[in-house]
Amino acid sequence: MQTLYASKGGESDNVRINEKFLLQSLDSMYDLFIAQLSLLIEVHKKSIDILDKTQNKLLPTKADKNPNSKFVNNEVLVLLSSNELLLELIEDQKVNLWYLDFEYVDVIYKSILKNDLYKEYMSTKTSTFKDDKAFIIDLFTEVIAPNDKLYDFFEDKRITWLDDLPVVNTAILKILKKVKASSGGKFFTPKLYKDLEDRDFGVELLKKTLLNQSKFSEEIGSKTKNWDADRITQIDTILMQMAICEFQKFPSIPVKVTINEYLEIAKEYSTPKSSTFINGILDKIVKSYTADGQLNKIGRGLM
């Protein structure tokens, strides 16, 4: 949807350009995923550094000599900070995001220290892995993910990251909820795509929608004769074009799955009434296809 919104038509050269943009934006989403995990690692490093400096003061107090190292020893943070595959991925990134913009690590770290979650967590000096895990999940949910300054930072860094952020944060939470004391290896570095077929679907949906936009627009127009074309938002038109493409060009995708998917996207990105409008138009198109025998769906229960 994002790529189609930014595109300028269906010429062959433009299709290649848009395909490249789509794949780059998906790769960029994985960069954001790594950036969020590496932020946790950088916050952990900062806490270790501060603890070391506190203990090495020229005139340390009794509290300085015996600090509460619970956050530093948090088992989930230790797992993240010692995961070799994750550290390699961070190292392989062209730009060390938090090295160049270290002030955002400070922003998050200070936000953590001020938060009641942290104060409650640090009220004791020992915890179980379960306690450490619950704390990091709550910390990410309530302090890191919704941080406005971090949000603005990501917006400035890459144009696609704001749309990617909810997906990435949800993926990170799923990982944190599944983490175990024995988790290692590739646990923190899942693949961007389930398989090549998953990747190819996105590319094919983009190509086939781009190359048939005029035809799909005519079909939408035939079902919206009582509507002024200017009243239909560009996003609504794009979502309906994509849905028609799935109806026509992807026989294995059930009609209901297609419709439900695009209604959910409309609720997120378009106007309050868009999902109802889109549902009505797509329903008319499906009934027309069915009556004319044009709905070519394979497999049971795909209508």
GISULLIN-V799531 format. One record per residue. N is the residue number from 1. RES is the residue in one small letter. D_CENTER is the distance of its C-alpha to the mean C-alpha in Angstrom with 1 decimal. Layout:
BEGIN
n: {N & N}
res: {RES & RES}
d_center: {D_CENTER & D_CENTER}
END
This chain:
BEGIN
n: {1 & 2 & 3 & 4 & 5 & 6 & 7 & 8 & 9 & 10 & 11 & 12 & 13 & 14 & 15 & 16 & 17 & 18 & 19 & 20 & 21 & 22 & 23 & 24 & 25 & 26 & 27 & 28 & 29 & 30 & 31 & 32 & 33 & 34 & 35 & 36 & 37 & 38 & 39 & 40 & 41 & 42 & 43 & 44 & 45 & 46 & 47 & 48 & 49 & 50 & 51 & 52 & 53 & 54 & 55 & 56 & 57 & 58 & 59 & 60 & 61 & 62 & 63 & 64 & 65 & 66 & 67 & 68 & 69 & 70 & 71 & 72 & 73 & 74 & 75 & 76 & 77 & 78 & 79 & 80 & 81 & 82 & 83 & 84 & 85 & 86 & 87 & 88 & 89 & 90 & 91 & 92 & 93 & 94 & 95 & 96 & 97 & 98 & 99 & 100 & 101 & 102 & 103 & 104 & 105 & 106 & 107 & 108 & 109 & 110 & 111 & 112 & 113 & 114 & 115 & 116 & 117 & 118 & 119 & 120 & 121 & 122 & 123 & 124 & 125 & 126 & 127 & 128 & 129 & 130 & 131 & 132 & 133 & 134 & 135 & 136 & 137 & 138 & 139 & 140 & 141 & 142 & 143 & 144 & 145 & 146 & 147 & 148 & 149 & 150 & 151 & 152 & 153 & 154 & 155 & 156 & 157 & 158 & 159 & 160 & 161 & 162 & 163 & 164 & 165 & 166 & 167 & 168 & 169 & 170 & 171 & 172 & 173 & 174 & 175 & 176 & 177 & 178 & 179 & 180 & 181 & 182 & 183 & 184 & 185 & 186 & 187 & 188 & 189 & 190 & 191 & 192 & 193 & 194 & 195 & 196 & 197 & 198 & 199 & 200 & 201 & 202 & 203 & 204 & 205 & 206 & 207 & 208 & 209 & 210 & 211 & 212 & 213 & 214 & 215 & 216 & 217 & 218 & 219 & 220 & 221 & 222 & 223 & 224 & 225 & 226 & 227 & 228 & 229 & 230 & 231 & 232 & 233 & 234 & 235 & 236 & 237 & 238 & 239 & 240 & 241 & 242 & 243 & 244 & 245 & 246 & 247 & 248 & 249 & 250 & 251 & 252 & 253 & 254 & 255 & 256 & 257 & 258 & 259 & 260 & 261 & 262 & 263 & 264 & 265 & 266 & 267 & 268 & 269 & 270 & 271 & 272 & 273 & 274 & 275 & 276 & 277 & 278 & 279 & 280 & 281 & 282 & 283 & 284 & 285 & 286 & 287 & 288 & 289 & 290 & 291 & 292 & 293 & 294 & 295 & 296 & 297 & 298 & 299 & 300 & 301 & 302 & 303}
res: {m & q & t & l & y & a & s & k & g & g & e & s & d & n & v & r & i & n & e & k & f & l & l & q & s & l & d & s & m & y & d & l & f & i & a & q & l & s & l & l & i & e & v & h & k & k & s & i & d & i & l & d & k & t & q & n & k & l & l & p & t & k & a & d & k & n & p & n & s & k & f & v & n & n & e & v & l & v & l & l & s & s & n & e & l & l & l & e & l & i & e & d & q & k & v & n & l & w & y & l & d & f & e & y & v & d & v & i & y & k & s & i & l & k & n & d & l & y & k & e & y & m & s & t & k & t & s & t & f & k & d & d & k & a & f & i & i & d & l & f & t & e & v & i & a & p & n & d & k & l & y & d & f & f & e & d & k & r & i & t & w & l & d & d & l & p & v & v & n & t & a & i & l & k & i & l & k & k & v & k & a & s & s & g & g & k & f & f & t & p & k & l & y & k & d & l & e & d & r & d & f & g & v & e & l & l & k & k & t & l & l & n & q & s & k & f & s & e & e & i & g & s & k & t & k & n & w & d & a & d & r & i & t & q & i & d & t & i & l & m & q & m & a & i & c & e & f & q & k & f & p & s & i & p & v & k & v & t & i & n & e & y & l & e & i & a & k & e & y & s & t & p & k & s & s & t & f & i & n & g & i & l & d & k & i & v & k & s & y & t & a & d & g & q & l & n & k & i & g & r & g & l & m}
d_center: {14.8 & 13.7 & 15.9 & 18.7 & 18.7 & 19.4 & 21.8 & 25.6 & 27.0 & 27.4 & 29.8 & 29.5 & 28.8 & 26.1 & 24.5 & 24.3 & 22.9 & 20.1 & 19.4 & 19.2 & 16.8 & 14.5 & 14.6 & 14.3 & 11.2 & 9.6 & 11.3 & 10.2 & 6.5 & 8.3 & 10.4 & 8.0 & 7.5 & 11.3 & 11.9 & 10.7 & 12.9 & 15.6 & 15.8 & 16.9 & 19.3 & 20.7 & 21.3 & 23.0 & 25.1 & 26.1 & 27.3 & 29.4 & 30.8 & 31.8 & 33.4 & 35.3 & 36.6 & 37.7 & 39.7 & 41.3 & 42.7 & 46.3 & 47.3 & 44.7 & 45.2 & 45.4 & 41.8 & 40.7 & 42.4 & 40.8 & 37.3 & 34.8 & 32.5 & 30.4 & 27.1 & 28.0 & 28.8 & 25.7 & 25.3 & 21.5 & 21.4 & 24.3 & 22.5 & 19.5 & 22.0 & 24.2 & 21.9 & 23.4 & 20.8 & 18.0 & 20.5 & 21.4 & 17.9 & 17.9 & 21.4 & 20.7 & 18.3 & 20.5 & 20.1 & 20.1 & 17.8 & 19.4 & 22.8 & 23.0 & 21.4 & 22.8 & 23.5 & 20.0 & 20.6 & 23.8 & 22.1 & 19.8 & 22.8 & 25.1 & 22.9 & 22.8 & 26.6 & 27.2 & 25.3 & 27.3 & 25.0 & 26.0 & 29.7 & 29.9 & 28.4 & 30.8 & 33.8 & 34.7 & 34.8 & 33.9 & 31.1 & 30.1 & 26.9 & 26.0 & 26.5 & 24.5 & 21.5 & 21.7 & 22.1 & 19.0 & 16.8 & 18.5 & 18.3 & 14.6 & 14.3 & 17.1 & 17.5 & 14.7 & 11.5 & 13.8 & 15.8 & 16.8 & 18.1 & 14.9 & 13.1 & 15.9 & 15.8 & 12.3 & 13.5 & 16.6 & 15.3 & 13.3 & 13.4 & 10.1 & 8.1 & 8.6 & 7.1 & 3.8 & 4.5 & 4.8 & 2.4 & 3.0 & 6.0 & 6.8 & 7.0 & 9.0 & 11.1 & 11.9 & 13.2 & 15.1 & 16.7 & 17.9 & 19.2 & 23.0 & 25.6 & 26.1 & 22.5 & 22.6 & 22.3 & 19.1 & 17.7 & 15.2 & 14.5 & 13.4 & 13.5 & 10.8 & 12.9 & 15.0 & 17.9 & 19.2 & 19.8 & 16.1 & 15.6 & 18.9 & 18.1 & 15.6 & 18.3 & 21.0 & 19.6 & 19.2 & 22.7 & 24.4 & 23.1 & 24.1 & 27.5 & 28.3 & 27.1 & 30.8 & 31.8 & 28.9 & 29.6 & 33.2 & 32.4 & 30.4 & 33.3 & 35.8 & 34.1 & 33.8 & 37.3 & 37.8 & 34.8 & 35.0 & 32.5 & 31.6 & 30.5 & 27.7 & 24.6 & 23.1 & 19.7 & 21.8 & 23.8 & 20.9 & 19.4 & 22.9 & 23.5 & 20.6 & 21.8 & 25.4 & 24.3 & 23.0 & 26.3 & 28.4 & 26.8 & 24.9 & 27.6 & 25.8 & 23.2 & 24.8 & 25.4 & 24.2 & 20.8 & 20.5 & 21.7 & 19.7 & 16.4 & 17.4 & 18.8 & 15.6 & 13.9 & 17.1 & 17.0 & 13.7 & 14.7 & 18.5 & 21.6 & 22.7 & 25.1 & 23.0 & 22.0 & 25.7 & 26.9 & 24.6 & 25.6 & 29.2 & 29.2 & 27.3 & 29.8 & 32.7 & 31.4 & 31.0 & 34.5 & 36.0 & 34.6 & 35.9 & 39.3 & 39.6 & 38.4 & 35.5 & 32.7 & 32.6 & 30.5 & 31.3 & 31.3 & 32.3 & 30.6 & 28.6 & 30.2}
END
